[in-house]
Amino acid sequence: MSLAHSSVADTASNGGTNADRAYEIVRERLVMLDIRPGEPINDDRLAEELGFGRTPVREALKRLERERLVIAYPRRGTFATAVDMTDLADISEIRKQLEPTAAARAARTASQDARARLSALADEIAEIDDSEDPRDVLRKDVRVHREIYRASGNPHLEDILVSLDAHATRIWCLFLDRLPDVAAHVREHVALLRAIVDGDGDTASALTLEHVAGFEQAIRDLL
């Protein structure tokens, strides 16, 4: 199944407008660098490919522009934003403060349904094999982060962290073929997820800080 079709199926199951669906599909392509930094985005062609009208696609692109994933220039068109490595320190500074907060809050306040989802995800992550496609592994990393943000129960915190994680993932994708032990990095989430499920906020916070710092250091080691 193609990325577009699988994403449409996923978002359709969650309801939402065509603009929401277009947003989710294009956002994933931008985050995973399927749409390369600096690449032009033709909204007419995209609308035809996705099977949506031009209006939902344009609404989606406006939303993505607010998230700094695309940029529109008058008379030139819309382009995927560049991945600026000078953003790494700024992104990491904020994530080091907010990610542990989200994890600790999830440990304290997550619903039983949320804990069940996190527990099942921990089991899935534990089974990641070193031979698995790094891009598929990275998609699981994104899922873990988004589930933790969601479980925190603070929609404002969730929105901020989803946006930051998107930009961090774009940086990660740039170096994916050079990064060692991507699977091991993502498997680190098992202990974190289980700490949240067990209601251990201190451990969840500490493991999250360690994970975010490890991401930054792994990238810096390649620069």
N, C-alpha and C positions, 0 to 999 in steps of 0.2 A: 504494500500500500504506500502511495506517495506521501510525502510530508504534508502536502496541502490537504489531501483527502483524510489522512489520519487526524490532522489538527481540526479539520471541520467536524469530523465525527466526534472528537473529544468535546469540542465546545458546544456542538449541537446537543449533546447529551446533557449539558449543563444549562441549556436554554441560551437566551441572549439574542441580540439583533445581528443582522448581517455585518454591521459595522464592528460589533464585538468580535465576531468570528474572523473577519478580515484582520482586525487588530492582532488577535492571538496568532494567526498564521504568519503574518508579516513580521511580527515581533520576534517569533522564534527564529525565523530566517536571518534576521538582523543580529540577534544575540549569538547564534551559532555560526555566524559569518558565511551562511549560504548566500546571502547578499553581502558582497565584500565591501569593506570600508571605501567610501568614495564612489561606489557604483551608482549610476543613475537609476531611478525608479520611475517607470512609466505607468501612471495610474490607469490609463486606458487598457494597456496590455495586461496589467495585473488584474483588473476587474474582469477581463475576458477569461483569463486563466483560472481565476477562482470561481467564476460563475456568478459574481455579484455585479450590481450596478456600479456606476462610477461614484455615486454619492456615498455609499458605505465605505468604499476604499479611500476616498478623500477624507472622510471623517476619521478613519483609522490612521491615516498618515498625519493628520493634524494632532491627534493624540500622541503619536510616536514622536512628533517634533517637540511636543512639550516635555517628553522624556529624554530628549537630546539623542535619540537614536537615528533620526533623519533630520535633514536641514533643507529648507526650501529657499531658492534664490529667485527673485523676480526675473522673468523672461528666460531663465535658464532651466528651471525645473527642480525636482526633488532628488536628493542624493542621500545615501547612507553616510552617517557621520564617520569621520576618521576615528581610529582608536589611538588616543593620545597617551603615551606612556607616562607623561608627567602627571596624569590623573591618578596614577597608582597610589601615591602617598596620600592624596586627599581622600580617595575612596576608602583606603585602609584605615585612615584615622577615624572616620565616621563609623565604619563597620566595627572597629574594635570597641567602640562605645555602645552601639545599639544592638549588635547581634547577641552579645551576652545578656543584655537586658531582655530581648525577645525570648531567648532560650529559658532564662530563669522564670520569666512570667508564664511561659507555656507550662513549665514544670509545676507552678503553683496553681494555675487556673484552668488548664485545658480540660475540656469535657471528656467524658468517658468515650464518646465516639472518636474524638480527636486522638486520645491515647491509644485506642484500638488501631486507628490508621497509622500512627507513628510506630506502634509495635510491629505491625505487618510490614511496614517499610523497612524497619531495622532488619527483619528476617530476610527481606529481599536484598538489601544492600550487603548483608553478610555473605551472600552467595555470589557476589561479583567475582568473576574469574579474571586473572591477570591477562588472559588472551582476548578478552572482550574488546570490541571496537572502542577506542578511547572516546569517540564522539557519543556513543550510546552511554558510556559510563558518565560522561559529563552531563548528559541530559538527566540522569538519575541524581546527580549532585544538585542540579537546579530544582528537581522535585523535592528533595529533602529540605532544602532551604525554604522553599515556598510553603511546605507543610508546617514547618516550625513557625514561620511568620504567621501563618493562618491560625495555628494553635495558640498563639500568644493572646488572641482575642482583642487586639488593639488595631483597628483598621488603619489608623494613621501611621503607626509604626510599621505595619505590614506594607503599606504603599511605599514608604521611604526605602525600606529594605529590599523590596522587589526591584525597585529601580536601580539601587546600588549594585545588587547582585547581577543584574543584566549587564552593567558596564564591567564588572569584575569578570564575568564569564566571557565577554568579548576579548578581554586581555588574555584570559586563559587560553582561548581558542587560537590566538595568534601563535602561541608557543606549544600547542598541544603535541606536535610531532617531535618536540625536543624535551618535553617534560618526562622525567622518569617516574614510575610508580604512580600513575594517575589512579589506577584501581585502588591502590593502598591508601591514597589520599582520601578517596571517597568512602572507603570502608571505615575510616576514622569516625564517620558519623554513627556507626552502630552503637558505640558506647554513649555518645551524646543522646541519641534517640531513646535509649533505654533509661538514661538518667532522667530525661523528661517524663517518660512513662511512669517511672518510680516516684516522681515528685521531688527529686533531688535537685533543687534549683542551684545550689552552690557548685555542684559538680558540672551541671549543664552549662553554667556560665563560664567556668574555668576551661572546659573542653572547647567551648565555642571560641573563646579568645585565643586559645592555642591553635585552633584550626585556621582562623583568619590570619593570624601572624604567620603561620606556616605557608599559607597561600602567597602572601606578599614576599616572603623570603625565597620561595621556590622560583618566583618570577625574577627577583633581583639577582639570583645566582646565574641567570641566563643572560643578563644585560651586560 
